[in-house]
Amino acid sequence: MTTSPLKMTKKILIIGSGFSSISAATYLADKGYDVTVFEKNSSFGGRARKFEANGFTFDMGPSWYWMPDVFEKYFNDFGKSVSDFYNLKKLDPAYRVYFGKNDYIEIEDSLEKISETFEKIEKGASKNLLKFMAEAKNNYSVAMEKVVYKPGKSILELVTPGTIRRLRYFTTNIKSEVSRYFKNKKLRQIMEFPVLFLGAKPEKTPAFYNIMNHADLGLGTWFPEKGGMHKVVESMIKLAKEKGVNFKSDQNVDEIMVSNKRIKGVISNGKEFPADIVISGADYNHTEKLIPNNLKNYDDSFWNKKVFAPSSLLFYIGLNKKVKKLPHHNLFFDVDFNKHASEIYDNPKWPESPLFYLNFPSLSDKSMAPDGCENCFILIPIAPDLEDKEEIREKYLNIILKRIEDISGEKINDNIIFKKSFCVKDFMDDYNSYKGNAYGLANTLLQTSIFKPKMKSKKIKGLYFTGQLTVPGPGVPPSLISGKIVSSEVIKDYPNQ
């Protein structure tokens, strides 16, 4: 009589519960691994957590739903669709950009409408926009099919017929590319905004990142109904649990246990949890503080030399009135665009006159605010590692509220019944974020793909990294992809026996 060998299921612990962690956990559990997610905070979602106060529901971080194809592909990988979990509403207008008092441009819900708007502002801009967007769409296709889902291990990942044909886009930058097509300053700023808010100065960002223009103007801006961005987190957790993933909150990992350069598990809240594999979706620099110094991939000098994307000063505000003069998403570019960018990247300091983003999610989802009230979210991009004091936060809130009233005519200062702020210190405290950064590394050429921090420990077997500080980079869709990539690496290295 013969007996079949016992199947040994690998035990995997994942640190953090952001999008990349939940993504990795689900892919691995789907392949039969025993997966547990450890979250230091009391709620799940990482930077995409939510909180409730006084009848308001606030998304704490991401608020733009771009690249719906990536979300659909994610759920399709498990035989599901986005529509199995939540409904999407395409916003029209997608957003409004203010350049001065009653001076704004609305970006509508189709490229045809947007091109008509551009033509009214600059003769010939409609035709040029369609040309620009055709190139952006082609770059997007190359990125999604050939580049973005790669682990960043070899330069050969970037060498494909598609990328070779599009080499020019890696050797020039977004700013110069946009200026080839548009002369009007306002149109240029609209085309440059996605990279400024999500990663780097336009003149430092490879033109290949015009893929973000396709994500913005080509694919449109969407909103998950009945819950906002946290509805995505809830849906992903529901799917993960269906696959067998365990979630533990209030678990502060104090140490990653290593023996003979192999993972042994983690110590969380003073208790040992054995594991074969550890994947960290937490801050990369922080994670390496949990292992012996001699086993780090990167020392502090490495991180100090890196160009980081912005941090943010955020305000969550509850209003006892309905907003009449503003749409869901609003960008205020009524000040010097380049000066603020310089105050983030070149000469880091609190900005004299900041650009800012203003969001009213309850305009699209009434459940996010009590009857007759509005949910308001404000974001000011700032340099990481700035001095962060309550009086500084309050000073900027007053500046922003006055500008909202002066420029849009919507008075909200006297209608605030709840407010909470979140800034550099909170990013450090809540997310162990290096220098309090909000988005990870800036998308410069030398911080793209193979030049990003590696997903796999070079010195510890069984230790992996995922999320915005590794491939493919910052943003919610890239985080979903990052989780898929790291899970593929684990499955290759440690197949279930």
C-alpha positions in Angstrom: 0.0 0.0 0.0 1.4 3.4 -1.0 0.5 6.7 0.6 0.5 10.1 -1.2 2.8 12.7 0.3 1.2 15.3 2.6 0.6 18.6 0.8 2.6 21.3 2.7 0.8 24.6 2.5 3.1 27.6 2.8 2.2 30.1 5.5 2.4 33.7 4.4 2.1 36.8 6.6 1.5 40.2 4.9 2.3 43.4 6.7 -0.2 46.2 6.0 -3.7 46.2 4.4 -3.4 48.7 1.6 -4.4 47.9 -2.0 -1.2 46.1 -2.9 -1.4 43.9 0.3 -5.0 42.9 -0.3 -4.2 42.2 -3.9 -1.2 40.0 -3.1 -3.1 38.2 -0.4 -6.0 37.3 -2.7 -3.8 36.0 -5.5 -1.8 33.8 -3.1 -4.9 32.5 -1.2 -6.4 31.7 -4.6 -3.4 29.4 -5.2 -3.8 27.6 -2.0 -1.4 29.5 0.3 -2.3 30.1 4.0 -2.4 33.9 4.1 -2.9 36.3 7.0 -2.8 40.1 6.7 -1.6 42.1 9.7 -2.7 45.8 9.9 -1.3 48.1 12.6 -4.4 50.4 12.6 -7.9 49.4 13.8 -9.4 49.6 10.3 -8.3 48.2 6.9 -7.3 49.8 3.7 -4.0 51.5 4.4 -4.1 55.0 3.0 -7.6 54.2 1.6 -9.1 53.8 5.1 -12.4 55.6 5.9 -13.7 57.1 9.1 -17.1 58.2 10.2 -18.0 61.2 12.4 -21.2 63.2 13.1 -23.0 61.3 10.4 -20.3 62.0 7.7 -18.3 59.2 6.0 -14.8 60.3 4.8 -12.5 58.5 2.5 -9.1 59.2 4.1 -6.9 59.0 1.0 -7.5 58.2 -2.7 -10.5 59.9 -4.2 -9.9 59.7 -8.0 -11.1 56.4 -9.6 -9.1 56.3 -12.8 -8.0 53.3 -15.0 -11.2 51.3 -14.6 -9.7 48.6 -16.9 -7.1 47.7 -14.2 -9.8 47.2 -11.6 -11.9 45.1 -14.0 -8.8 43.0 -14.9 -8.2 42.4 -11.2 -11.6 41.0 -10.5 -11.7 39.1 -13.8 -8.6 37.2 -12.6 -10.9 35.6 -10.0 -13.8 35.0 -12.4 -15.6 38.1 -11.2 -16.4 41.6 -12.5 -16.4 45.0 -10.8 -20.2 45.0 -11.2 -20.4 41.9 -8.9 -19.3 44.2 -6.1 -20.1 47.8 -6.8 -21.5 50.1 -9.4 -19.5 52.8 -11.1 -20.8 56.2 -12.1 -18.9 58.2 -14.8 -18.7 61.8 -13.6 -19.7 64.6 -15.8 -18.0 67.0 -15.5 -15.0 64.8 -14.5 -13.6 67.8 -12.8 -13.4 71.6 -13.0 -10.1 73.6 -13.0 -10.1 77.2 -11.7 -7.6 79.7 -12.9 -9.1 82.8 -11.3 -12.4 84.3 -10.1 -15.2 82.8 -12.2 -12.5 81.7 -14.6 -12.6 77.9 -15.1 -12.5 75.1 -17.5 -14.6 72.0 -17.1 -13.3 68.7 -18.3 -16.4 66.7 -19.5 -17.0 63.0 -19.8 -15.8 62.4 -23.4 -12.8 63.2 -25.5 -15.1 64.7 -28.1 -16.5 67.2 -25.7 -13.1 68.0 -24.2 -11.6 68.6 -27.6 -14.5 71.1 -28.3 -13.7 72.9 -25.1 -10.0 73.0 -26.0 -10.8 74.5 -29.5 -12.8 77.3 -27.9 -9.7 78.3 -25.9 -7.0 77.8 -28.6 -7.5 77.5 -32.3 -6.3 74.2 -33.6 -6.2 72.7 -30.1 -9.0 70.2 -30.8 -7.0 68.5 -33.6 -3.8 68.6 -31.5 -5.5 67.1 -28.5 -6.7 64.2 -30.6 -3.2 63.7 -32.0 -1.7 63.9 -28.5 -4.3 61.5 -27.0 -3.8 59.0 -29.8 -0.1 58.8 -28.9 -1.0 58.6 -25.2 -3.4 55.8 -25.9 -0.7 53.9 -27.8 1.7 54.4 -24.9 -0.9 53.2 -22.5 -1.4 50.0 -24.5 2.3 49.3 -24.6 2.6 50.0 -20.8 -0.2 47.8 -19.9 0.6 44.9 -22.2 4.4 45.0 -22.1 5.8 46.9 -19.1 3.6 47.5 -16.1 3.0 43.9 -15.0 6.8 43.1 -15.0 8.8 42.7 -11.7 11.5 45.3 -12.5 14.4 42.7 -12.4 16.0 43.3 -15.8 16.5 46.0 -18.4 15.2 43.4 -20.9 11.7 43.9 -19.4 11.8 47.4 -21.0 13.1 46.2 -24.4 10.1 45.2 -26.5 9.2 46.1 -30.1 6.6 48.5 -28.6 9.0 50.4 -26.3 11.8 50.5 -28.9 9.5 52.2 -31.4 8.5 54.6 -28.6 12.0 55.3 -27.3 11.6 59.1 -27.9 9.0 59.2 -25.1 11.6 58.0 -22.6 14.2 60.6 -23.6 12.0 63.6 -23.5 9.7 64.9 -20.8 6.0 65.6 -20.3 6.5 69.4 -20.2 8.2 69.6 -23.5 5.9 67.1 -25.1 2.8 69.0 -24.0 4.3 72.3 -25.2 4.7 70.8 -28.7 1.0 70.5 -29.0 -0.5 73.4 -27.0 0.5 77.1 -26.6 -2.2 78.1 -24.1 -0.9 78.2 -20.5 -4.2 76.9 -19.1 -4.4 73.9 -21.5 -0.8 73.1 -20.7 -1.5 73.0 -17.0 -4.4 70.7 -17.5 -2.3 68.3 -19.5 0.5 68.5 -16.9 -1.6 68.2 -13.7 -1.7 64.4 -13.4 2.0 64.0 -13.1 2.5 67.0 -10.7 -0.1 65.7 -8.2 1.0 62.1 -8.5 4.7 62.1 -8.8 7.2 64.7 -10.1 7.7 68.0 -11.9 6.5 67.7 -15.5 10.0 68.6 -16.8 11.5 65.7 -14.8 8.9 63.2 -15.8 9.4 61.0 -19.0 6.9 61.8 -21.7 5.9 58.1 -21.7 3.9 59.1 -18.6 1.4 60.7 -20.9 -0.3 57.4 -20.3 -1.8 59.3 -17.3 -3.5 61.7 -19.8 -5.1 58.7 -21.4 -6.1 57.5 -17.9 -7.6 61.0 -17.2 -9.1 62.4 -20.4 -9.3 59.1 -22.4 -10.8 56.7 -19.9 -12.6 59.2 -17.7 -13.2 59.8 -14.0 -15.5 57.4 -12.2 -17.0 57.1 -8.8 -17.9 53.9 -6.9 -21.5 54.4 -5.8 -22.8 53.7 -2.3 -19.5 54.0 -0.5 -16.9 55.9 -2.5 -13.3 54.7 -2.7 -13.6 52.6 0.4 -16.2 50.6 -1.4 -13.4 49.2 -3.4 -11.4 48.3 -0.3 -14.5 46.5 1.2 -15.1 44.6 -2.1 -11.5 43.5 -2.3 -11.6 42.3 1.3 -14.8 40.4 0.7 -13.2 38.6 -2.2 -10.0 38.0 -0.2 -12.0 36.4 2.6 -13.9 34.2 0.1 -10.5 32.9 -0.9 -9.6 32.2 2.7 -7.4 35.3 3.7 -7.4 36.1 7.4 -7.3 39.7 8.4 -6.0 40.9 11.8 -6.3 44.6 12.8 -4.4 46.4 15.7 -1.3 44.3 14.9 1.8 46.4 15.1 4.7 44.3 13.7 7.7 45.0 15.9 10.2 42.6 14.2 10.6 40.4 11.3 12.2 37.1 12.6 15.1 35.9 10.6 17.3 32.8 11.2 20.3 31.8 8.9 19.1 34.5 6.4 15.6 32.8 6.2 12.2 34.2 7.2 10.9 32.6 10.4 7.9 34.9 11.0 7.1 38.1 12.7 6.7 39.5 16.2 3.5 41.6 16.5 2.5 43.2 19.8 5.1 41.1 21.5 3.8 37.8 20.3 5.6 35.5 17.8 3.8 34.4 14.6 5.7 31.8 12.5 5.7 32.0 8.7 7.5 30.7 5.7 7.2 33.9 3.7 6.7 37.6 4.7 5.4 40.2 2.2 5.5 43.8 3.4 3.1 46.3 1.9 4.2 48.7 4.6 6.7 51.5 4.0 9.9 49.9 2.5 12.3 51.9 4.6 10.3 51.2 7.8 10.1 47.4 6.9 13.9 47.2 6.7 14.2 48.7 10.2 12.4 45.5 11.4 15.3 43.3 10.2 19.1 43.3 11.2 21.0 46.2 9.6 23.4 43.9 7.7 20.5 42.2 5.9 18.9 45.4 4.5 18.5 45.8 0.7 19.1 49.6 1.1 20.7 51.8 3.7 19.6 55.3 4.8 21.8 57.0 2.3 20.0 55.3 -0.5 16.6 56.7 0.6 18.0 60.2 1.3 19.1 60.4 -2.4 15.7 59.5 -3.7 13.2 62.0 -5.1 9.9 61.5 -3.3 6.5 62.4 -4.6 4.6 64.9 -2.5 3.2 64.6 1.0 -0.2 66.3 1.6 -2.0 68.4 4.0 -5.5 67.0 4.1 -8.7 68.4 5.6 -11.9 66.4 6.2 -14.8 68.8 6.6 -18.5 68.4 7.3 -20.8 71.3 6.2 -24.3 72.0 7.4 -25.4 73.1 3.9 -25.6 71.8 0.3 -23.0 73.1 -2.1 -24.5 74.7 -5.2 -21.6 76.3 -7.2 -19.0 73.5 -7.3 -18.9 70.0 -8.8 -17.6 66.8 -7.3 -13.8 67.3 -8.2 -12.2 70.8 -8.4 -8.6 71.9 -8.9 -7.5 75.4 -8.0 -4.7 76.6 -10.3 -5.3 80.3 -9.6 -1.7 80.7 -8.4 1.7 80.1 -9.9 1.8 76.4 -10.9 5.6 76.3 -11.4 6.4 78.1 -8.1 4.4 75.6 -6.1 6.1 72.7 -7.9 9.5 74.3 -7.1 8.4 74.5 -3.4 7.8 70.8 -3.4 10.8 69.5 -5.4 13.6 72.1 -5.7 13.4 74.2 -2.5 11.2 72.2 -0.1 9.2 74.5 2.1 5.6 75.4 3.0 4.2 77.0 -0.2 3.4 80.7 -0.2 0.4 80.3 -2.5 -0.5 76.6 -2.9 -2.4 74.8 -5.6 -5.1 72.6 -4.1 -7.7 70.0 -4.8 -11.3 70.2 -3.5 -13.7 67.3 -3.5 -17.4 66.9 -2.5 -18.1 63.2 -2.7 -21.6 63.6 -1.2 -22.6 65.4 -4.4 -22.4 61.9 -6.0 -23.2 59.8 -3.0 -25.8 61.3 -0.6 -25.0 58.5 2.0 -21.7 60.2 2.7 -23.3 63.1 4.5 -26.5 63.7 6.6 -29.5 65.2 4.9 -28.9 68.8 3.9 -25.2 68.5 4.5 -22.1 68.1 2.4 -18.9 66.1 2.8 -15.8 68.1 1.9 -12.2 67.0 1.3 -9.3 69.3 0.6 -5.8 68.3 -0.4 -2.7 70.5 -0.6 0.4 68.8 -2.1 3.5 69.7 -0.1 7.1 68.6 0.2 7.7 65.6 2.5 9.4 66.1 5.9 8.2 69.6 6.5 7.6 71.0 10.0 4.1 70.0 10.9 2.3 72.0 13.6 -1.4 72.6 14.3 -1.1 76.4 13.8 0.4 75.8 10.3 -2.4 73.5 9.4 -5.0 76.1 10.6 -3.3 78.9 8.7 -3.5 77.0 5.4 -7.1 76.0 6.0 -8.0 79.7 6.4 -6.1 80.6 3.2 -7.9 77.8 1.3 -11.4 78.6 2.6 -11.0 82.3 1.6 -9.8 81.4 -1.9 -12.7 79.0 -2.4 -15.1 81.8 -1.5 -13.3 84.5 -3.5 -12.9 82.4 -6.6 -16.0 80.2 -6.8 -18.4 82.3 -4.9 -19.2 79.2 -2.6 -19.0 80.3 1.0 -18.4 77.4 3.3 -16.4 78.9 6.2 -19.4 79.7 8.4 -21.0 76.2 7.7 -18.3 74.0 9.1 -19.7 71.6 11.7 -16.9 69.1 11.7 -13.2 69.3 10.7 -10.2 67.1 11.0 -6.7 67.5 9.4 -4.0 65.0 8.4 -0.5 65.8 7.5 3.2 64.8 7.5 3.2 63.7 11.2 0.1 61.6 10.7 1.5 59.9 7.6 4.5 59.0 9.7 2.5 57.9 12.7 -0.3 56.0 11.0 1.6 54.5 8.0 5.3 54.6 9.1 5.8 56.7 6.0 9.3 57.7 5.1 9.5 61.5 5.8 5.7 61.5 5.8 5.4 61.1 2.0 2.0 60.4 0.7 2.6 58.8 -2.7 5.9 57.1 -2.7 8.8 57.8 -5.2 8.5 60.4 -7.9 8.1 59.1 -11.4 11.5 60.3 -12.8 13.3 58.3 -15.4 15.9 56.9 -13.0 13.1 55.9 -10.6 11.1 54.0 -13.2 10.7 50.2 -13.5 14.1 48.4 -13.0 15.4 51.5 -11.1 12.8 51.2 -8.3 13.5 49.4 -5.0 13.4 45.6 -5.6 10.4 43.5 -4.7 12.6 40.7 -3.3 15.1 40.8 -0.5 18.6 40.2 -1.8 19.8 38.8 1.6 16.8 37.1 3.3 15.0 34.2 1.7 11.3 34.5 1.9 11.1 38.3 2.3 9.3 40.4 -0.3 8.0 44.0 -0.7 5.0 45.4 -2.5 3.3 48.7 -2.9 4.0 52.3 -4.0 7.7 52.3 -3.3 8.4 49.4 -5.6 7.1 48.5 -9.1 5.1 49.7 -10.8 4.7 52.9 -8.6 2.3 55.3 -6.9 -1.5 55.3 -7.3 -4.3 52.8 -6.7 -4.3 50.9 -10.0 -0.5 50.4 -9.8 -0.9 49.1 -6.3 -3.3 46.4 -7.5 -0.8 45.5 -10.1 2.1 45.5 -7.6 0.2 42.9 -5.5 -0.2 40.7 -8.5 3.5 40.9 -9.5 4.8 40.1 -6.0 2.4 37.1 -5.7 3.7 35.8 -9.0 7.3 36.1 -7.7 6.3 34.2 -4.6 4.5 31.4 -6.5 7.6 31.0 -8.7 10.0 30.9 -5.8 7.9 28.9 -3.3 5.4 26.7 -5.1 3.0 24.9 -2.8 4.2 21.3 -2.6 
